Amino acid sequence: MKAVIMAGGKGTRIASVNREVPKPMIPVCGKPVLQYQIETLKKQGVEDIILVIGYKGAQIEEYFKFGESFGVHLQYIKEETPLGTAGGLYYLKGELQEDFLLLNGDILWDIDLGRFAKVHRDKGGLATVFAHPNSHPWDSGIILAESSGVVTKWYAKEEERGWLKNRVNAGLHMLSSKILEKLEKPEKLDLDRDVLKPLIPHRQLYVYDSPEYVKDMGTPARYEAVCRDVAVGMAERKNLTRRQRAIFLDRDGTLNKDVGFLRKIGEMELLPGVAEAVRLINESGFLAIVVTNQSVIARGEVSVEELEEIHRKLETLLGWEGAYLDDIFYCPHHPDRGFAGERPEYKIPCSCRKPAPGLLFQAAEKYHIALEESWMIGDRESDMEAGRRAGCRVACVGGLESVGTQTYGTLLECIRDILG
């Protein structure tokens, strides 16, 4: 597989950090962000790399030359005039004959490329976008997709939005070489607007969701965050080839106010301090994963679509305060019959309804989680039992008395204590 890095950006918003170099050459802990990208590609076996350069591109050529010192082979596409985030791809027609990885040159990342490439191959679309939750969804492009991964809508950051899942375009893409056939001449093009979004009506654009590390350096504050993360090895730790640690969170009574059975979206309201607590989890490198029993589905009181809308509100409320969930797992089952309007297909015994640990096992398999190094936090004994049976450490919130278990008044108190 070859990689193409769009390294021609000027970096207007981050110019205050360093005006002397092009954006991909801004140093992070002593070396350019572009060098981190090249080293990460090399580490995963990608050694043929094409750099599309423009603004101050001579500095990039002088530093990396043809890649010999970095164990890779580099070639350059030079834009004489700025061609946007996709126009330069025109010059790769005939050069690339197979699927390739396309990267923004101003992001620091470390992901399992094998997983990403497999999803792209299995789906068979023309393009697959890497998406993840982030701490600033309000000024990011948000992608909507079916459970199959087919993208159905892509909101630009300036568009009006309702309650949305925090699924943000991260700047990594797996593309079929066939997509280059759509480029008729070297002209200024926006990758998202002019190349990828037109694939949506044809169901040829897919999304790959992952909690792995990808951060842009679009502002001085984000640049400083990237520097802090690199200093502590955060990016490498979050690659899914490595075992992850998670903090599993119950929903009702732990994250949001417990109203009994939450049936209406208007009843979804965060508890005080929850967004700060989740933000601390995000910054720690633990995954923040919700595991929740939702028997309202089995009882016929809430549809799957309504529950997912409630969860989108939960994600949006957290996103407004700079926090995010890496995933939500829920059990729709309930074994007892006799409810008016109940749905027989969900009225079954299962292994995912807490206190059974099935939801935690599902998450562990999906995200390579070391359960013995993870936590389960909730406000009921069933949460504690599910965590113990999964092999996690457990903690109670909301004043629940549980034998041999540390109890906290709020989630924020709990997280502060766990993370030290």
C-alpha positions as CSV (number, residue, x, y, z in Angstrom):
1,M,0.0,0.0,0.0
2,K,1.2,3.5,-0.8
3,A,0.5,6.6,1.2
4,V,-0.2,10.1,-0.1
5,I,0.3,13.0,2.4
6,M,-1.2,16.4,1.5
7,A,1.7,18.6,2.9
8,G,1.1,21.9,1.1
9,G,-0.9,23.7,3.7
10,K,0.0,27.1,5.0
11,G,-1.6,26.8,8.4
12,T,-3.0,30.3,8.9
13,R,-4.7,29.6,12.2
14,I,-1.6,28.2,13.8
15,A,0.8,30.7,12.3
16,S,1.4,32.3,15.7
17,V,3.2,29.1,16.8
18,N,5.8,29.2,14.0
19,R,5.6,31.4,10.9
20,E,9.0,30.3,9.5
21,V,8.0,26.8,8.3
22,P,5.1,25.2,6.5
23,K,2.5,23.7,8.7
24,P,3.6,20.0,8.4
25,M,7.1,21.1,9.5
26,I,6.0,22.7,12.8
27,P,8.0,20.8,15.5
28,V,6.4,18.7,18.1
29,C,8.7,17.8,21.0
30,G,11.7,18.5,18.8
31,K,10.8,17.1,15.4
32,P,8.3,18.0,12.6
33,V,4.8,16.5,12.8
34,L,5.4,15.2,9.2
35,Q,8.3,13.2,10.5
36,Y,6.0,11.5,13.0
37,Q,3.7,10.6,10.2
38,I,6.5,9.1,8.1
39,E,7.9,7.1,11.0
40,T,4.5,5.8,11.9
41,L,3.9,4.7,8.3
42,K,7.3,3.0,8.2
43,K,6.6,1.2,11.5
44,Q,3.5,-0.4,9.9
45,G,5.2,-1.4,6.7
46,V,4.2,1.6,4.4
47,E,7.4,2.7,2.8
48,D,6.3,4.2,-0.5
49,I,5.1,7.7,0.3
50,I,4.1,10.6,-2.0
51,L,4.2,14.1,-0.6
52,V,2.1,16.8,-2.3
53,I,3.8,20.0,-1.4
54,G,3.2,23.7,-2.1
55,Y,3.8,26.5,0.4
56,K,7.5,26.5,1.4
57,G,7.7,23.0,0.1
58,A,11.5,23.4,-0.5
59,Q,11.9,23.1,3.3
60,I,10.2,19.7,3.2
61,E,12.4,18.5,0.4
62,E,15.6,19.7,2.0
63,Y,14.7,18.0,5.3
64,F,13.5,14.6,4.1
65,K,15.2,14.5,0.7
66,F,14.1,11.1,-0.9
67,G,13.6,9.4,2.5
68,E,16.8,7.4,2.7
69,S,17.5,8.5,6.2
70,F,14.0,7.5,7.3
71,G,13.9,4.1,5.7
72,V,11.3,5.0,3.2
73,H,11.0,6.1,-0.5
74,L,9.6,9.6,-1.0
75,Q,8.5,11.3,-4.2
76,Y,7.1,14.8,-4.5
77,I,4.2,16.4,-6.4
78,K,4.8,20.1,-6.5
79,E,1.9,22.5,-6.8
80,E,2.9,25.6,-8.6
81,T,-0.3,27.3,-7.5
82,P,-2.5,26.2,-4.5
83,L,-4.9,23.4,-5.5
84,G,-6.8,23.0,-2.3
85,T,-7.0,19.7,-0.4
86,A,-7.5,17.5,-3.4
87,G,-6.6,19.2,-6.6
88,G,-3.0,17.9,-6.5
89,L,-4.3,14.3,-6.7
90,Y,-4.8,14.9,-10.4
91,Y,-1.1,14.4,-10.9
92,L,-1.3,10.9,-9.5
93,K,-3.5,9.6,-12.3
94,G,-1.6,6.6,-13.7
95,E,0.8,6.6,-10.8
96,L,-1.5,4.7,-8.4
97,Q,-3.2,1.5,-9.5
98,E,-4.5,0.2,-6.2
99,D,-6.1,1.4,-3.0
100,F,-4.0,4.0,-1.2
101,L,-4.0,5.9,2.1
102,L,-4.5,9.7,1.9
103,L,-3.5,11.8,4.9
104,N,-3.7,15.4,5.9
105,G,-0.2,16.7,6.6
106,D,-1.1,18.6,9.7
107,I,-2.3,15.8,12.0
108,L,-0.5,13.6,14.5
109,W,-1.9,10.1,14.5
110,D,-1.1,6.5,15.4
111,I,-3.7,3.9,14.3
112,D,-3.8,0.3,13.3
113,L,-3.6,0.7,9.5
114,G,-4.3,-3.0,9.0
115,R,-7.7,-2.8,10.6
116,F,-8.5,0.4,8.6
117,A,-7.5,-1.2,5.3
118,K,-9.5,-4.4,6.0
119,V,-12.7,-2.5,6.6
120,H,-12.2,-0.5,3.4
121,R,-11.6,-3.7,1.4
122,D,-14.5,-5.5,3.0
123,K,-17.0,-2.7,2.3
124,G,-15.9,-2.3,-1.3
125,G,-16.6,1.4,-1.6
126,L,-14.6,4.0,-3.5
127,A,-13.6,5.7,-0.2
128,T,-13.6,5.1,3.5
129,V,-13.2,8.0,6.0
130,F,-11.6,7.4,9.4
131,A,-13.8,9.0,12.0
132,H,-13.6,9.3,15.7
133,P,-15.1,11.3,18.6
134,N,-13.3,14.5,19.6
135,S,-13.4,17.3,22.1
136,H,-14.6,20.0,19.7
137,P,-17.4,18.5,17.5
138,W,-19.1,21.9,17.2
139,D,-16.4,23.1,14.8
140,S,-15.7,19.8,13.0
141,G,-17.4,18.0,10.1
142,I,-19.9,15.4,11.5
143,I,-20.6,12.2,9.6
144,L,-23.8,10.3,9.8
145,A,-23.8,6.6,8.7
146,E,-25.9,3.5,8.7
147,S,-24.9,0.6,11.0
148,S,-23.3,-0.9,7.8
149,G,-21.0,2.0,7.6
150,V,-22.5,3.6,4.6
151,V,-22.4,7.4,4.9
152,T,-25.8,9.0,4.6
153,K,-25.0,12.7,5.5
154,W,-22.0,14.8,6.1
155,Y,-22.5,18.1,8.1
156,A,-20.0,20.9,7.5
157,K,-19.1,22.7,10.7
158,E,-21.1,25.8,9.7
159,E,-24.4,23.8,9.1
160,E,-27.3,23.7,11.5
161,R,-27.4,20.5,13.5
162,G,-29.7,18.7,15.9
163,W,-28.6,16.0,18.3
164,L,-25.7,14.2,16.6
165,K,-23.4,11.3,17.3
166,N,-19.9,12.6,17.9
167,R,-18.4,11.1,14.7
168,V,-15.8,13.5,13.3
169,N,-13.8,13.3,10.1
170,A,-10.2,12.8,11.3
171,G,-8.2,13.5,8.1
172,L,-7.2,9.9,7.2
173,H,-8.8,8.2,4.2
174,M,-8.6,4.9,2.3
175,L,-9.3,5.5,-1.3
176,S,-9.7,3.4,-4.4
177,S,-7.5,4.5,-7.3
178,K,-10.7,4.7,-9.3
179,I,-11.5,7.9,-7.6
180,L,-8.7,9.6,-9.5
181,E,-10.6,9.0,-12.7
182,K,-13.1,11.7,-11.5
183,L,-10.4,14.4,-11.6
184,E,-10.5,15.9,-15.1
185,K,-7.8,18.6,-14.8
186,P,-5.5,20.2,-12.2
187,E,-7.8,22.6,-10.5
188,K,-8.5,23.8,-6.9
189,L,-10.6,21.2,-5.2
190,D,-11.8,20.6,-1.6
191,L,-11.5,16.9,-0.8
192,D,-14.6,16.7,1.4
193,R,-16.9,18.9,-0.7
194,D,-15.8,18.1,-4.2
195,V,-14.6,14.5,-4.1
196,L,-16.0,12.6,-1.1
197,K,-19.4,14.0,-0.5
198,P,-20.6,13.4,-4.1
199,L,-20.1,9.7,-3.4
200,I,-22.9,9.7,-0.8
201,P,-25.9,9.5,-3.1
202,H,-24.2,6.5,-4.8
203,R,-23.6,4.7,-1.5
204,Q,-19.9,4.6,-2.3
205,L,-18.6,6.4,0.8
206,Y,-18.1,4.5,4.0
207,V,-16.9,5.4,7.5
208,Y,-14.6,3.6,9.8
209,D,-15.1,4.4,13.5
210,S,-12.2,4.1,15.9
211,P,-11.1,5.7,19.3
212,E,-7.5,5.7,18.3
213,Y,-5.3,8.8,18.4
214,V,-5.7,11.4,15.7
215,K,-5.4,15.1,16.5
216,D,-5.0,18.1,14.3
217,M,-2.9,21.1,15.1
218,G,-5.4,23.7,13.7
219,T,-5.1,26.1,16.6
220,P,-2.4,27.0,19.1
221,A,-4.4,25.3,21.9
222,R,-4.7,22.1,20.0
223,Y,-1.0,22.3,19.1
224,E,-0.1,22.5,22.8
225,A,-2.4,19.5,23.5
226,V,-0.6,17.5,20.9
227,C,2.7,18.3,22.4
228,R,1.6,17.2,25.8
229,D,0.2,13.9,24.4
230,V,3.4,13.2,22.5
231,A,5.5,13.9,25.6
232,V,3.7,11.1,27.6
233,G,3.4,8.6,24.7
234,M,-0.4,8.9,24.4
235,A,-0.6,8.4,20.6
236,E,1.3,5.1,20.5
237,R,-0.6,3.7,23.5
238,K,-4.0,4.2,21.9
239,N,-3.1,2.2,18.7
240,L,-5.5,-0.8,18.8
241,T,-2.6,-3.2,18.2
242,R,-2.0,-2.5,21.9
243,R,-4.2,-3.5,24.8
244,Q,-6.4,-0.7,25.9
245,R,-7.7,0.4,29.3
246,A,-11.3,1.4,29.7
247,I,-13.6,3.1,32.2
248,F,-17.0,1.5,31.7
249,L,-19.9,3.8,32.8
250,D,-23.5,3.0,33.6
251,R,-25.8,5.6,32.1
252,D,-28.9,6.4,34.3
253,G,-27.9,7.7,37.7
254,T,-24.2,7.8,36.7
255,L,-24.1,10.2,33.7
256,N,-27.6,11.5,33.6
257,K,-30.4,12.0,36.1
258,D,-32.2,8.8,36.9
259,V,-35.9,9.3,36.1
260,G,-36.8,5.6,36.5
261,F,-37.2,4.5,32.9
262,L,-36.1,7.3,30.5
263,R,-38.6,7.3,27.7
264,K,-38.5,10.8,26.4
265,I,-35.6,12.7,25.0
266,G,-36.5,15.8,27.0
267,E,-35.7,13.7,30.2
268,M,-32.0,13.3,29.2
269,E,-30.1,15.7,31.5
270,L,-26.5,15.4,32.5
271,L,-25.7,15.2,36.2
272,P,-23.5,18.0,37.6
273,G,-19.8,17.5,37.0
274,V,-20.3,14.6,34.6
275,A,-18.9,16.4,31.5
276,E,-15.7,17.3,33.5
277,A,-15.4,13.7,34.7
278,V,-15.7,12.3,31.2
279,R,-13.2,14.9,29.9
280,L,-10.7,13.7,32.5
281,I,-11.2,10.2,31.3
282,N,-10.5,11.4,27.7
283,E,-7.3,13.1,28.7
284,S,-6.1,10.1,30.7
285,G,-6.0,7.7,27.7
286,F,-8.6,5.4,29.2
287,L,-11.5,4.7,26.8
288,A,-14.9,6.1,28.1
289,I,-17.5,3.5,27.2
290,V,-21.1,3.4,28.3
291,V,-22.7,0.0,29.1
292,T,-26.4,0.3,29.9
293,N,-29.5,-1.9,30.3
294,Q,-32.4,-0.5,28.2
295,S,-35.3,-2.8,28.8
296,V,-37.6,0.0,27.5
297,I,-36.9,-1.5,24.1
298,A,-38.2,-5.0,25.1
299,R,-41.2,-3.5,26.8
300,G,-42.1,-1.5,23.7
301,E,-41.9,1.9,25.4
302,V,-39.1,3.2,23.3
303,S,-38.1,2.3,19.8
304,V,-34.5,1.6,18.8
305,E,-34.5,4.8,16.7
306,E,-35.8,6.8,19.7
307,L,-33.1,5.3,22.0
308,E,-30.4,6.2,19.6
309,E,-31.7,9.7,19.4
310,I,-31.5,9.9,23.2
311,H,-27.9,8.7,23.0
312,R,-27.2,11.3,20.3
313,K,-28.4,14.0,22.7
314,L,-26.2,12.5,25.4
315,E,-23.2,12.8,23.1
316,T,-24.1,16.3,22.0
317,L,-24.4,17.5,25.6
318,L,-21.0,16.1,26.4
319,G,-19.5,17.5,23.2
320,W,-20.7,21.0,24.0
321,E,-18.5,20.8,27.1
322,G,-15.4,19.3,25.4
323,A,-16.0,15.7,26.5
324,Y,-16.8,12.6,24.5
325,L,-17.7,8.9,24.7
326,D,-15.7,6.4,22.8
327,D,-18.8,4.1,22.4
328,I,-22.1,3.1,23.8
329,F,-23.2,-0.5,24.3
330,Y,-26.8,-1.3,25.4
331,C,-28.8,-4.3,26.1
332,P,-32.4,-4.1,24.7
333,H,-33.6,-7.4,26.3
334,H,-35.8,-8.1,29.3
335,P,-36.7,-11.7,30.2
336,D,-40.0,-11.1,32.0
337,R,-43.2,-11.0,29.9
338,G,-46.6,-9.4,30.6
339,F,-46.1,-5.8,29.5
340,A,-48.6,-4.1,27.2
341,G,-46.9,-3.5,23.8
342,E,-43.9,-5.6,24.6
343,R,-41.7,-6.9,21.8
344,P,-41.4,-10.7,21.9
345,E,-38.1,-10.8,20.0
346,Y,-36.4,-8.9,22.9
347,K,-38.2,-10.9,25.7
348,I,-35.4,-13.4,26.0
349,P,-32.7,-14.4,28.5
350,C,-29.4,-13.0,27.3
351,S,-25.7,-12.6,28.3
352,C,-25.6,-8.8,27.9
353,R,-28.1,-7.6,30.5
354,K,-26.3,-6.5,33.6
355,P,-25.4,-8.1,36.1
356,A,-24.2,-10.4,33.2
357,P,-20.9,-9.1,31.8
358,G,-21.7,-9.5,28.1
359,L,-21.6,-5.8,27.2
360,L,-18.2,-5.5,28.7
361,F,-17.0,-8.5,26.8
362,Q,-18.4,-7.1,23.6
363,A,-16.4,-3.9,24.1
364,A,-13.3,-5.7,25.1
365,E,-13.3,-7.7,21.9
366,K,-14.0,-4.7,19.7
367,Y,-11.4,-2.5,21.2
368,H,-8.7,-4.9,22.5
369,I,-9.4,-4.0,26.1
370,A,-7.5,-5.4,29.1
371,L,-10.4,-5.9,31.4
372,E,-8.2,-6.5,34.4
373,E,-6.8,-3.0,34.0
374,S,-10.2,-1.4,33.5
375,W,-13.0,-0.1,35.8
376,M,-16.8,-0.4,35.9
377,I,-18.5,2.5,37.5
378,G,-22.3,2.6,38.2
379,D,-24.9,3.3,40.8
380,R,-26.4,-0.2,41.2
381,E,-25.3,-3.5,42.5
382,S,-26.0,-5.0,39.1
383,D,-23.3,-2.7,37.7
384,M,-20.8,-3.8,40.4
385,E,-21.6,-7.5,39.7
386,A,-21.2,-7.1,35.9
387,G,-17.8,-5.4,36.5
388,R,-16.6,-8.1,38.9
389,R,-17.7,-10.9,36.6
390,A,-15.8,-9.3,33.7
391,G,-12.6,-9.0,35.9
392,C,-12.7,-5.2,36.2
393,R,-12.2,-3.1,39.3
394,V,-15.4,-1.4,40.4
395,A,-16.6,1.8,42.0
396,C,-20.0,3.0,43.1
397,V,-21.5,6.5,42.7
398,G,-24.6,8.2,44.1
399,G,-24.3,6.8,47.6
400,L,-24.9,3.1,46.8
401,E,-23.6,0.8,49.6
402,S,-21.8,-2.1,48.1
403,V,-19.8,-4.6,50.2
404,G,-16.1,-4.2,49.7
405,T,-16.5,-1.4,47.1
406,Q,-15.4,2.2,47.2
407,T,-18.4,4.5,47.2
408,Y,-18.5,8.1,45.9
409,G,-21.1,10.8,45.9
410,T,-20.5,11.9,42.3
411,L,-18.8,10.6,39.2
412,L,-16.4,13.5,39.2
413,E,-15.2,12.6,42.7
414,C,-14.8,9.0,41.6
415,I,-12.8,9.8,38.5
416,R,-10.5,12.2,40.3
417,D,-9.7,9.5,42.8
418,I,-9.1,6.8,40.2
419,L,-6.9,8.9,38.0
420,G,-5.0,10.4,41.0
